[in-house]
Amino acid sequence: MTSSKKTRNQKRNPEITIAVTINSQIENAFNYIAPINLMHIFRGNAMIPAIIDTSVKQGWNQAGLQRTVYFGDGSTSRETLLTVDSPTSFSYKNEHFTSKILSSLLKRLEGEWLFIDLENGSTKIEWTYRTIPTNFFARLFVKLVLIKAVHAMLRDAMEIIRHDLETGELEAGTTW
């Protein structure tokens, strides 16, 4: 596949970006978010089940690490940490969904976090989720239906994170 065709196909894949400014130093924001407990922020919605456990709970800080993510409906996925550039970015992918519905719709999800120091005690955070659908029909369903549920899930998760960082009411066990 030529690079121009690959770029064109990637642009057609549905994605969501949530951007917020949080009253938190960049290092604190990065160090809280990168290894965050997924059960704390992904509580589920009508279309996407909550995350109820992960196989790795600490030390999630190095590219190449993998863990199993367990969902409330009994399904799982494999998450791989792709890049870590503290305190400015990290990325990951989720794939190998055991849910029959998700595995028929998605090859994988790609997540990317960017942290921008605003030099006033605040940090701008951009969180992007890219969907890599299994085929044209899956892409349509993801674009018309699933992406709305993903957007709601990310928005809710970001509000939990914002609250935690701005109030200092961090999840138990979190240290900077």
Secondary structure, DSSP 8 states (H G I E B T S, - for coil): --HHHHHHHHHHS-EEEEEEEESS-HHHHHHHHTT--HHHH----SSS--EEEES--S---STT-EEEEEETTS-EEEEEEEEEETTTEEEEEEE---SHHHHHHEEEEEEEEEEEE-SSS-EEEEEEEEEEESSHHHHHHIIIIIHHHHHHHHHHHHHHHHHHHHH----TT---
